[in-house]
Structure formats: structure tokens, C-alpha cells
Amino acid sequence: MPEVLRDYLRSPPAVIGLALLLLVIAMAASAGWLFPRDPLALAGRPLVWPFQNPRFWLGTDNSGRDIAAQIFHGARISLLIGLVATAIAIAIGVVIGAVAGYCGGAVDTILMRVTEAFQTLPNFLLLLVLVVVFGSTITTVTIAIGVVSWPAPARLTRAEFLSLRNREFVQAGRVLGLRDARLIFGEILPNALPPVIVYASVVMAVAILLESALAFLRLSDPNVASWGNLIGLGRDVLRVQWYVSAVPGIAILVTVLAVSLVGQGLNDALNPRLKRR
Amino acid sequence: MRILALAGRRLAASLPTLLLILVGVFLLLQFAPGDTVDAMMAQMGGGDAATARQLRRFYGLDLSVPAQLGNYLWRLVRLDLGFSSIYGKPVATVIAERLPATILLMTAALSFAFFFGLVLGVVAARGVGRWPDTLISTLGLVFYATPSFWFGLMAIVVFSIYLQWLPAGGLEDITTAGTGIWRTIDIARHLVLPTLTLGLIFLAIYLRIMRASMLEVLNLDFVRTARSKGLDETRVVVRHVLRNALLPMVTLIGLQAGTMLGGSVVVESVFSLPGLGRLAYESVIQRDLNTLLGIVFVSALLVIAVNFVVDLVYARLDPRITTGT
């Protein structure tokens, strides 16, 4: 592990990504302490420009809510939705990919058909359908994002399983009489997991972007301080007070950039062979 | 001919996928609160229960779910997508009206992303490790992380509001309804910002893939042979490397077709373009489930069609594919 860490810290983009990610995490952690009031409560005059009033250093939005408070609390929402949706997507993807890759045959065919169906249907469209059916509270939106994001991890897991399932250590386990579930989750999965975990960073980056797009279209939960919500609100006053949309967009950009840089850094550190390219 | 047969087989294999999508989404929409009749009654400003019952019978909504599904699929075979009560037209007509704008936007965004992704990827790979590479790779990372709708809004602020170079939305200017070449120019002007907005994230992906695959191919033996024959570097890249390095890019188009269609929902909403994506958004807001299901069907068809074309192009670029099977 220290070697991986040293490899990781040697790459400047990876270090920048880590620093940015820590910054966003710090924002999320300190939100309740720096802005103890409800971020969606009225705080002052509407549409105060940034750096005009020391009380609202990022200004206020159309209805007089503190933008800085919404940015800090929004970091919590984005990270929370990103992490939970990613966990859901990876969990579904790993189980389906593992079973398909391990069993092969008809089971594999059926599961891959389902995966293909999910990949053929544009995932944002499926997200819209899910929101129509199950409503748009933060819980349903998070689950829906997880549900539309699993096919890629499933394919990745399946590919790993296909290459691992006939190795000696698996055959040894089979000879010892281990049950299938034990072989899949106890023996093969730990070896198949590293590339999937690295890929989780891509899933998380996309999940954060999906949530913000949904919130921008006002189809996400309006009762939480989400960056996408704020951009959607700012659209009404875009002509003059463009900063209302601009500020949260930068927050999303920084977060997604941080997540993908960290993912790439991890990937390079774990696969030193690829790094030299 | 062999190529067509192969691609045709792939096309036939996508039929079960299409059926799976339709049945899945149809069953899913059964759980949606409110049906078409509820939406119509709301549109009419309310009505009594007897009218609702009558309407439900008229639209076959009083049948059991399997029967409704059977009816729906049977109508689909005859290319009848049902009736949109919100627009007061058959769903097929509503979608046909909106499809051209989306196809135009997607084609433009794809061409933009593919062309500049290719050029930037080649430039980055040629100067690997030096400042052009660093600059292009950094730009790629930033573009990848930029939310498209936000980029669109900021582009409107800069190019439409401050500089007033380009229109902020719509597909064409109705006040100066021109004909022929002027109309084409007008539509092109309206599509510049949406194309950039939708294409940005794909540009980032393509340039990254192109750079990686260029680097891989540049190290292969046949490139060394070409160089040792005395070919100059431009010829080596254009004639020998490019064709091989293009393969992953082409695969990616097929994989990303769905993502691009999903992205157009947001982009068309930002620029109020009358396309399929905006229709999807409107039917979600208005609970027009028939139209939504129709859009799901047409989008899946579109993705399958793109993949069919990609198969053909791929086989053309890589002759080994046809002899292999």
C-alpha cells in the first residue's frame, strides 16, 4: 500500500484532484458549522452581487437566499447522492456481472440481454421515466440514478470473472467442495474488484452530473440545497444576474474534476504498467 | 454483401432488446400516479366519474395490464404509437415533428466532437509529454467535468447577451422567415451554441481515446517499417496510423449514442429547441405517458440504427471483421 501511495503522490494531476476533493469534503463537513441556518431560508435582500455585502460574500439569489450557504450545503447533497448512487450502481453491477460471468450459458445470455436493454435506452430518458413513476424526493432520485448507472460496472465485472473463473485457485476451491456463492463472493470477487472500484470514480462523476441536470430541469427534490436547483433558479435572471447560475456551476465542475482526477490517479498507481505510456 | 449480412444479424439480435425495453417501460409506467384520462380531465378542467369511465373504456384503459400491453405491442407492429391527449394528435405525428431538430443537433454535435476530438487527439499524441499535450489533456479533463447545461447558460451570457453574436434559443427566427439559403444560414446560426454545448463532453472523451489509441498504434511494428521506408511523418500518421487508431473512436460512437440522446434532453431545454429531448421533458411535466412511451421506443430505435451504421463503418475500416465470422 505505501508503494501505491507513493506512486499516487508522484503524479501532479492526482495530487491536485485529491486536494480539490478534500476541499469539497471540507465544505460539506463545515456547512453546518459555518452556516448553521437553513440554507433555503430567506437571509437578506434578493440579488445582491458577490463581494458587495460582507454578510453574503457570494451574493444572494432571486429570493434573497444566501448563495454561499447553498453552495456549502449543496456539497453535502452532491457528495451524498454521488456516493450512495455509486454504491447502488456498483452493488447491482457486481452481482449481475459476477453471476453472468461465473455461470455462463443461458444465465449469462439473459443477464447480458437485460444489460444491453439498459444500455440501448438513453439513461437520462430512463431517469425521467423513473422520476415520473416514483416521484422526485432525494431518496428516489438517488436510487433512480443508481439504477440507471449499473450496466457499465456489470460488464466490467463480467469480463473480470470470465478471465478468472478457470484459474487454478478457483478450481482448487471447487475441488475442496466450496459452494458457488462462496466461490463467487469469497474467492473470485476480491480479485475482480480493484478495476471495478477504480471505475466507481467514473460512475460517481456521472452520477453527480446526472443529479445536477435533473435538478436544473426542476425534476429533483426542490426541498434540498442542490447546486443544480440553484443553476435552474438563476436561469430566470440570467440576463443580468448571471452569477446566480455561474457560481454553483463552478462548484459542480470542481467536484466532478476532483473525482475523475482521483480516479485516474488511483488507476495509474494501481497499474504501474500502463503509467509509462 | 458479407458486411451487410453481418450487420443485419446484429440488427436482428437487437429485436429482443427492443421488446425488453418496451415491455419493461410499459410495465413501469403502470405504477405512475395518474393515467392519460386523468391528464385529459385536468386539461378539460375536470369532469364527472361517468365521463372518466367512458374515456377509459374508449382508450382501452379498463382492460387488464397484460391485455393493455398486448394491445400496445400489436399497435406498435402497425407503427401506431397511440394518441397524445395533451397535443391532440397521434403520438407518431408529434414525434415526427420533433425528430428532425434532434437528429440535426445530434449529427452536428457528433461531427464537431469527432472531428476536433480526432485533431486534438493527434496533436496531443504527437507532442506527448510536452506543452501541447499537457494543454489539450487538461482542457479535455475540464470539458469532461463541465455540466453541459451550465456551459450552455454561460455561452448564452457571453455570446448572446454581451457580444450579441448568436441567438439565445429556438431553431429559427420566425420574424425574418427567409427561404432557401437564408433559412439554412439562420438555422445554422441557431445551432452553433447547442452543438458546442452538447458536443463538449464528447469532444473530451474522443480526444482522450484518440490520444491513447494513437500512442498505442505509433509504437507498433508496421509504423516502424513505414518510417524506415523513408516516409515523412505526416504520411505515416495520415496513411498508416490514423486508420488503425480510428477503430476505438468508431466503437465509441455506437456506445455513446444513447448518452448523446439523453444529453439532448437537457441541451434542448436550455436552448428551447423543438426537438425530441424537449418533448420528453414536456411529456414528463405534463404526465403525457403515451408520448413518453413513444419517445422511449423511437430513442431505442435511433440508438439501434446508429449502432447498425457503426457496424458497417467498422467493417469497412477493418476488413478482418468480415473474414473472421
Interface residues (C-beta under 8 A of the other chain):
Chain A: P13 R113 V114 E116 A117 Q119 T120 L121 P122 N123 F124 L125 L126 L127 L128 V129 L130 V131 V132 V133 F134 G135 A205 L209 S212 A213 F216 L217 L219 G228 I231 G234 R235 L238 R239 W242 S245 A246 P248 G249 I252 L253 V254 V256 L257 S260 L261 R277
Chain B: S14 P16 T17 L18 L20 I21 G24 V25 L28 L29 F31 A32 P33 L141 V142 Y144 A145 T146 P147 S148 F149 W150 F151 L153 M154 I156 V157 I161 A212 L215 E216 L255 G258 T259 L261 G262 G263 V265 V266 S269 A280 Y281 V284 R287 L289 L292 I295 V296 S299 A300 V303 I304
